[in-house]
Amino acid sequence: MRSSVIDLAAGVFSLLFAAAFYIQSGELKMLGRDYPLGLIIFIALGGLWLLAQGIHKRWSGRDAAPVDAEPAAYNRVAVITAASVAYVFLIPLLGFYMASVIFLFGSAMALNDAGWGWKKSIMAACALTAIMCFAVWLGFTKLLYVPAPEGLFF
């Protein structure tokens, strides 16, 4: 796949996410809106940069189709998409941290193609899950005082 196509797609998706986040932040007021708005602006600027870069590569002719490019892994894209949708639906039921543990561990196991064997793969998935959940808890709950969503069951 041409790098300009990747840049264009990433730019469009970044702008779509920034728009969705902006719409969702409409309920926030005063100081509670400043930090999310800064992130939204950062994401939107990144999306615009990627769009401009993709357009420039395409129009300049510097983006020839690669001869030895590996084909897109559509099955991996489908797994990531399905897992992400399931994750969004699990958060209100299980809470953010329980849903994150299931999502991160399951994704790490399903997408692992390192050929390490089961024991090493499980250890790596557990380490990734623990580090990511701890980092989110520390960053949001302890540093920014933003509570994580609680679930119906937990």
Backbone as CSV, one residue per row, in Angstrom:
resi,resn,N_x,N_y,N_z,CA_x,CA_y,CA_z,C_x,C_y,C_z
1,MET,0.850,-1.171,0.000,0.000,0.000,0.000,0.900,1.240,0.000
2,ARG,0.521,2.208,-0.747,1.296,3.442,-0.823,1.254,4.178,0.512
3,SER,2.359,4.827,0.842,2.396,5.550,2.112,1.449,6.747,2.099
4,SER,1.171,7.295,0.922,0.225,8.415,0.868,-1.183,7.957,1.242
5,VAL,-1.556,6.753,0.862,-2.875,6.219,1.218,-2.957,6.023,2.726
6,ILE,-1.890,5.521,3.318,-1.857,5.329,4.765,-1.968,6.675,5.470
7,ASP,-1.225,7.676,4.993,-1.292,9.010,5.590,-2.691,9.613,5.457
8,LEU,-3.291,9.472,4.290,-4.632,10.011,4.079,-5.661,9.329,4.981
9,ALA,-5.584,8.014,5.077,-6.530,7.282,5.923,-6.331,7.648,7.394
10,ALA,-5.093,7.723,7.842,-4.828,8.088,9.237,-5.304,9.508,9.520
11,GLY,-5.133,10.404,8.572,-5.595,11.776,8.747,-7.103,11.868,8.849
12,VAL,-7.797,11.137,7.985,-9.259,11.149,8.019,-9.764,10.562,9.334
13,PHE,-9.200,9.433,9.760,-9.643,8.824,11.011,-9.319,9.704,12.215
14,SER,-8.176,10.387,12.195,-7.848,11.302,13.289,-8.864,12.434,13.372
15,LEU,-9.227,12.978,12.226,-10.224,14.054,12.215,-11.601,13.553,12.645
16,LEU,-11.958,12.334,12.263,-13.235,11.765,12.703,-13.261,11.569,14.217
17,PHE,-12.161,11.065,14.769,-12.094,10.883,16.221,-12.116,12.232,16.936
18,ALA,-11.411,13.208,16.406,-11.428,14.536,17.028,-12.844,15.108,17.017
19,ALA,-13.574,14.925,15.919,-14.953,15.416,15.839,-15.847,14.684,16.841
20,ALA,-15.682,13.369,16.947,-16.486,12.605,17.906,-16.185,13.036,19.332
21,PHE,-14.918,13.227,19.649,-14.547,13.675,20.995,-15.091,15.076,21.270
22,TYR,-15.064,15.928,20.262,-15.578,17.285,20.442,-17.079,17.261,20.736
23,ILE,-17.796,16.433,20.014,-19.232,16.317,20.246,-19.500,15.791,21.657
24,GLN,-18.727,14.815,22.085,-18.909,14.241,23.422,-18.522,15.211,24.530
25,SER,-17.627,16.128,24.247,-17.171,17.055,25.290,-18.123,18.229,25.477
26,GLY,-19.204,18.261,24.731,-20.164,19.361,24.821,-20.781,19.513,26.196
27,GLU,-20.840,18.438,26.972,-21.432,18.482,28.307,-20.480,19.069,29.349
28,LEU,-19.194,19.104,29.046,-18.209,19.594,30.009,-18.268,21.116,30.087
29,LYS,-17.995,21.640,31.260,-18.068,23.081,31.486,-16.748,23.615,32.027
30,MET,-16.456,24.823,31.735,-15.351,25.639,32.253,-14.023,24.880,32.282
31,LEU,-13.367,24.788,33.437,-12.037,24.200,33.515,-12.024,22.717,33.161
32,GLY,-13.132,22.033,33.404,-13.209,20.616,33.070,-13.150,20.351,31.581
33,ARG,-13.313,21.374,30.786,-13.298,21.213,29.335,-11.930,21.561,28.733
34,ASP,-11.092,22.261,29.467,-9.825,22.742,28.914,-8.894,21.607,28.483
35,TYR,-8.675,20.634,29.368,-7.746,19.543,29.048,-8.244,18.712,27.863
36,PRO,-9.519,18.258,27.870,-10.003,17.514,26.705,-9.960,18.335,25.417
37,LEU,-10.254,19.622,25.520,-10.218,20.458,24.323,-8.793,20.562,23.779
38,GLY,-7.808,20.637,24.652,-6.415,20.642,24.217,-6.054,19.360,23.485
39,LEU,-6.499,18.218,24.010,-6.241,16.942,23.336,-6.952,16.869,21.985
40,ILE,-8.176,17.371,21.936,-8.934,17.361,20.687,-8.218,18.205,19.630
41,ILE,-7.729,19.364,20.026,-6.999,20.232,19.091,-5.726,19.536,18.616
42,PHE,-5.025,18.875,19.536,-3.801,18.151,19.191,-4.102,17.035,18.184
43,ILE,-5.162,16.260,18.421,-5.541,15.183,17.503,-5.940,15.757,16.140
44,ALA,-6.706,16.842,16.137,-7.145,17.452,14.880,-5.953,18.002,14.089
45,LEU,-5.017,18.648,14.772,-3.827,19.159,14.073,-3.001,18.015,13.492
46,GLY,-2.887,16.928,14.237,-2.185,15.754,13.711,-2.882,15.189,12.492
47,GLY,-4.214,15.148,12.523,-4.971,14.672,11.369,-4.786,15.554,10.154
48,LEU,-4.801,16.858,10.379,-4.573,17.785,9.264,-3.162,17.632,8.700
49,TRP,-2.187,17.445,9.574,-0.795,17.248,9.134,-0.692,15.984,8.270
50,LEU,-1.314,14.896,8.717,-1.260,13.656,7.951,-1.967,13.804,6.603
51,LEU,-3.100,14.482,6.585,-3.781,14.734,5.310,-2.901,15.533,4.358
52,ALA,-2.298,16.593,4.858,-1.426,17.426,4.016,-0.230,16.625,3.518
53,GLN,0.342,15.814,4.383,1.495,14.994,3.986,1.088,13.976,2.915
54,GLY,-0.067,13.340,3.084,-0.527,12.367,2.093,-0.812,13.011,0.752
55,ILE,-1.453,14.172,0.769,-1.746,14.888,-0.477,-0.456,15.323,-1.159
56,HIS,0.490,15.827,-0.382,1.772,16.267,-0.950,2.523,15.091,-1.583
57,LYS,2.571,13.952,-0.904,3.251,12.786,-1.471,2.600,12.347,-2.773
58,ARG,1.279,12.338,-2.797,0.564,11.868,-3.974,0.780,12.807,-5.151
59,TRP,0.675,14.118,-4.917,0.809,15.089,-6.004,2.245,15.277,-6.472
60,SER,3.210,15.054,-5.595,4.604,15.265,-5.975,5.161,14.110,-6.800
61,GLY,4.484,12.987,-6.793,4.965,11.839,-7.553,6.031,11.043,-6.827
62,ARG,6.286,11.364,-5.552,7.306,10.651,-4.786,6.765,9.374,-4.151
63,ASP,5.558,8.996,-4.475,4.906,7.890,-3.790,4.549,6.780,-4.769
64,ALA,5.576,6.154,-5.311,5.347,5.052,-6.233,4.838,3.836,-5.472
65,ALA,4.096,3.002,-6.143,3.597,1.784,-5.509,4.778,0.859,-5.234
66,PRO,4.929,0.392,-3.999,6.064,-0.478,-3.684,5.915,-1.836,-4.363
67,VAL,7.049,-2.346,-4.835,7.052,-3.611,-5.547,6.941,-4.781,-4.576
68,ASP,7.640,-4.690,-3.452,7.710,-5.816,-2.519,6.832,-5.608,-1.279
69,ALA,5.779,-4.841,-1.412,4.916,-4.560,-0.264,4.146,-5.811,0.131
70,GLU,4.060,-6.022,1.430,3.270,-7.165,1.885,1.796,-6.785,1.845
71,PRO,0.937,-7.744,1.602,-0.493,-7.426,1.502,-1.056,-6.997,2.859
72,ALA,-2.103,-6.215,2.801,-2.750,-5.766,4.034,-3.341,-6.965,4.763
73,ALA,-3.207,-6.973,6.076,-3.708,-8.071,6.903,-5.137,-7.751,7.330
74,TYR,-6.073,-7.970,6.442,-7.461,-7.616,6.709,-8.047,-8.420,7.867
75,ASN,-7.570,-9.648,8.063,-8.089,-10.430,9.175,-7.679,-9.813,10.516
76,ARG,-6.477,-9.259,10.597,-6.045,-8.594,11.822,-6.846,-7.309,12.051
77,VAL,-7.129,-6.593,10.984,-7.953,-5.386,11.094,-9.339,-5.747,11.603
78,ALA,-9.894,-6.843,11.102,-11.218,-7.285,11.543,-11.200,-7.682,13.024
79,VAL,-10.149,-8.366,13.462,-10.034,-8.760,14.876,-9.937,-7.522,15.758
80,ILE,-9.114,-6.563,15.373,-8.960,-5.334,16.156,-10.276,-4.566,16.214
81,THR,-10.969,-4.468,15.093,-12.238,-3.751,15.055,-13.280,-4.434,15.930
82,ALA,-13.408,-5.746,15.805,-14.391,-6.483,16.605,-14.064,-6.385,18.097
83,ALA,-12.791,-6.512,18.444,-12.398,-6.414,19.853,-12.667,-5.017,20.402
84,SER,-12.423,-3.997,19.603,-12.657,-2.625,20.052,-14.141,-2.354,20.268
85,VAL,-14.985,-2.857,19.383,-16.432,-2.681,19.544,-16.908,-3.427,20.793
86,ALA,-16.426,-4.647,20.991,-16.793,-5.404,22.194,-16.327,-4.675,23.452
87,TYR,-15.151,-4.086,23.404,-14.600,-3.335,24.539,-15.497,-2.160,24.914
88,VAL,-15.961,-1.441,23.904,-16.841,-0.294,24.156,-18.127,-0.748,24.838
89,PHE,-18.657,-1.889,24.423,-19.891,-2.387,25.032,-19.661,-3.019,26.407
90,LEU,-18.444,-3.487,26.667,-18.147,-4.095,27.969,-17.910,-3.056,29.067
91,ILE,-17.447,-1.878,28.731,-17.128,-0.871,29.748,-18.330,-0.552,30.639
92,PRO,-19.521,-0.278,30.089,-20.649,0.012,30.993,-21.068,-1.180,31.850
93,LEU,-20.798,-2.383,31.380,-21.191,-3.572,32.140,-20.171,-3.955,33.205
94,LEU,-18.905,-3.978,32.832,-17.859,-4.474,33.725,-17.041,-3.379,34.385
95,GLY,-17.131,-2.175,33.903,-16.274,-1.101,34.384,-15.037,-0.990,33.507
96,PHE,-14.391,0.158,33.608,-13.266,0.435,32.718,-12.108,-0.536,32.915
97,TYR,-11.717,-0.764,34.166,-10.520,-1.573,34.402,-10.732,-3.039,34.079
98,MET,-11.856,-3.613,34.448,-12.119,-5.018,34.128,-12.233,-5.211,32.618
99,ALA,-12.931,-4.311,31.941,-13.046,-4.398,30.483,-11.680,-4.212,29.824
100,SER,-10.855,-3.324,30.391,-9.516,-3.096,29.829,-8.631,-4.326,29.982
101,VAL,-8.739,-4.997,31.130,-7.951,-6.217,31.338,-8.328,-7.259,30.299
102,ILE,-9.619,-7.464,30.103,-10.086,-8.454,29.121,-9.655,-8.054,27.713
103,PHE,-9.844,-6.777,27.363,-9.505,-6.295,26.024,-8.005,-6.395,25.753
104,LEU,-7.185,-5.892,26.668,-5.744,-5.888,26.437,-5.162,-7.298,26.401
105,PHE,-5.548,-8.121,27.371,-5.021,-9.487,27.408,-5.482,-10.274,26.186
106,GLY,-6.781,-10.190,25.877,-7.306,-10.921,24.724,-6.693,-10.466,23.412
107,SER,-6.541,-9.155,23.250,-5.944,-8.629,22.017,-4.482,-9.038,21.891
108,ALA,-3.762,-8.965,23.002,-2.349,-9.348,22.961,-2.193,-10.827,22.591
109,MET,-3.065,-11.657,23.109,-2.980,-13.088,22.784,-3.425,-13.356,21.337
110,ALA,-4.503,-12.724,20.917,-5.027,-12.984,19.574,-4.113,-12.450,18.470
111,LEU,-3.458,-11.334,18.727,-2.646,-10.701,17.686,-1.165,-11.041,17.773
112,ASN,-0.779,-11.847,18.747,0.627,-12.210,18.910,1.043,-13.170,17.801
113,ASP,2.041,-12.779,17.063,2.573,-13.665,16.030,4.086,-13.821,16.168
114,ALA,4.581,-13.657,17.386,6.019,-13.741,17.619,6.514,-15.178,17.641
115,GLY,5.623,-16.149,17.832,6.044,-17.550,17.866,6.786,-17.913,19.130
116,TRP,6.430,-17.293,20.257,7.132,-17.529,21.524,6.673,-18.783,22.242
117,GLY,5.534,-19.304,21.906,4.931,-20.383,22.672,3.948,-19.800,23.669
118,TRP,3.101,-20.675,24.219,2.007,-20.202,25.067,2.479,-19.553,26.350
119,LYS,3.441,-20.151,27.034,3.852,-19.616,28.339,4.419,-18.201,28.226
120,LYS,5.314,-18.013,27.287,5.926,-16.701,27.114,4.911,-15.680,26.595
121,SER,4.012,-16.117,25.716,2.975,-15.220,25.212,2.041,-14.768,26.322
122,ILE,1.652,-15.690,27.198,0.785,-15.339,28.326,1.492,-14.378,29.267
123,MET,2.760,-14.614,29.534,3.513,-13.711,30.416,3.628,-12.313,29.801
124,ALA,3.883,-12.252,28.508,3.989,-10.949,27.840,2.644,-10.226,27.846
125,ALA,1.554,-10.948,27.590,0.223,-10.342,27.598,-0.133,-9.852,29.000
126,CYS,0.210,-10.631,30.016,-0.047,-10.203,31.403,0.755,-8.954,31.750
127,ALA,2.009,-8.910,31.327,2.847,-7.739,31.612,2.295,-6.500,30.905
128,LEU,1.926,-6.631,29.644,1.349,-5.509,28.908,0.082,-5.019,29.585
129,THR,-0.790,-5.932,29.946,-2.054,-5.582,30.579,-1.827,-4.865,31.899
130,ALA,-0.949,-5.401,32.732,-0.687,-4.796,34.040,-0.070,-3.405,33.898
131,ILE,0.890,-3.256,33.007,1.563,-1.964,32.829,0.588,-0.917,32.297
132,MET,-0.205,-1.282,31.300,-1.145,-0.321,30.715,-2.225,0.093,31.710
133,CYS,-2.811,-0.868,32.406,-3.866,-0.532,33.379,-3.303,0.298,34.531
134,PHE,-2.110,-0.035,34.994,-1.489,0.750,36.063,-1.187,2.168,35.593
135,ALA,-0.690,2.301,34.367,-0.363,3.631,33.840,-1.619,4.492,33.706
136,VAL,-2.719,3.912,33.243,-3.966,4.663,33.121,-4.491,5.041,34.498
137,TRP,-4.456,4.097,35.434,-4.913,4.377,36.796,-4.082,5.492,37.428
138,LEU,-2.772,5.403,37.300,-1.889,6.410,37.877,-2.096,7.771,37.215
139,GLY,-2.132,7.783,35.891,-2.253,9.047,35.164,-3.586,9.736,35.355
140,PHE,-4.648,8.987,35.244,-5.969,9.622,35.309,-6.512,9.720,36.730
141,THR,-6.513,8.614,37.456,-7.135,8.614,38.773,-6.298,9.365,39.800
142,LYS,-5.009,9.144,39.814,-4.161,9.739,40.849,-3.623,11.124,40.469
143,LEU,-3.196,11.313,39.231,-2.604,12.597,38.844,-3.641,13.622,38.406
144,LEU,-4.609,13.201,37.609,-5.595,14.144,37.068,-6.924,14.126,37.832
145,TYR,-7.077,13.198,38.764,-8.310,13.072,39.560,-9.537,12.862,38.675
146,VAL,-9.376,12.066,37.629,-10.479,11.726,36.742,-10.864,10.274,37.027
147,PRO,-12.052,10.030,37.548,-12.433,8.658,37.856,-12.711,7.856,36.585
148,ALA,-12.384,6.583,36.634,-12.678,5.705,35.513,-14.146,5.281,35.577
149,PRO,-14.753,5.023,34.444,-16.162,4.589,34.449,-16.354,3.288,35.219
150,GLU,-17.378,3.284,36.053,-17.713,2.066,36.796,-18.736,1.286,36.009
151,GLY,-18.744,-0.018,36.218,-19.661,-0.858,35.488,-20.899,-1.214,36.279
152,LEU,-21.816,-1.814,35.609,-23.058,-2.254,36.218,-22.809,-3.399,37.197
153,PHE,-21.894,-4.302,36.856,-21.624,-5.476,37.674,-20.461,-5.288,38.643
154,PHE,-19.533,-4.375,38.342,-18.352,-4.186,39.205,-18.233,-2.725,39.575
